[in-house]
Amino acid sequence: MNLEQLAERLVSWIRDKVVAGGGKGVVLGLSGGVDSSVLAVLCHRAFPQTTLAVIMPCYSNRKDIEHTQMVADKFSIPTRTVVLDSVFDALLKVLPDDKVDPDVSRVAQANIKARLRMLTLYYFANRLKYMVAGAGNRDELSVGYFTKYGDGGVDIQPLGNMLKGQLRELAKFLGIPEPIINKPPSAGLWEGQTDEGELGFSYDELDRYLATGEAAAELKKRIESMIAASEHKRQPPPIANFDV
């Protein structure tokens, strides 16, 4: 399947899933990264009149915000901007500030940002009768590199079977600006944060493992451990069976 056929199939899939779910269109978070940029273009092709990209900075990198506007302007995608800084600050003020490991605290606060964005997207989705599309790729979903009920809280995942390398190729085909494609992947959760820095390996290494099952022994062990530990994030909550 060539890239044009792939794009057409994804556009058709998005349209079919939204219509089947009773939605009138699609809302998505536009972060300035390659994944959300590809998603925005595909959704806009599926629903030219009823796609909304929401830009949700929360102490975000200014360059990322510039990149969101770059994509929106180039492809004429409607946007709304909701600045979450003050909401994030207000929530932290009322939450307990127990003394825990700084790294644990930082992750917990980063997850709040992702969940505030989820709430914001569903606010628009409810008002407009749209469905929420997520930009998770196969790499991230496989190892659980997403926030449960945050960026993982969506109605559809059009890119969920695509490896990161495949997404970059599709981004080039769609005409996503080169600075977005080439910058280090980051969720922008704190200053200097990068996806590969947190994961402890590169997307190329993860792509290779997911595509072929091949990796160095230690890397393979780490990836498989992450897949097992994050299984609960990919499943609906278990329901107790009282017949047992």
Secondary structure, DSSP 8 states (H G I E B T S, - for coil): --HHHHHHHHHHHHHHHHHHTT-SSEEEE--SSHHHHHHHHHHHHH-SSSEEEEE--SS--HHHHHHHHHHHHHHT--EEE---HHHHHHHHHHS------HHHHHHHHHHHHHHHHHHHHHHHHHHHT-EEB----HHHHHHT-S-TTTTT--SB-TTTT--HHHHHHHHHHHT--HHHHHS-----SSTT--HHHHHTS-HHHHHHHHHHS---HHHHHHHHHHHHHTGGGGS------TT-
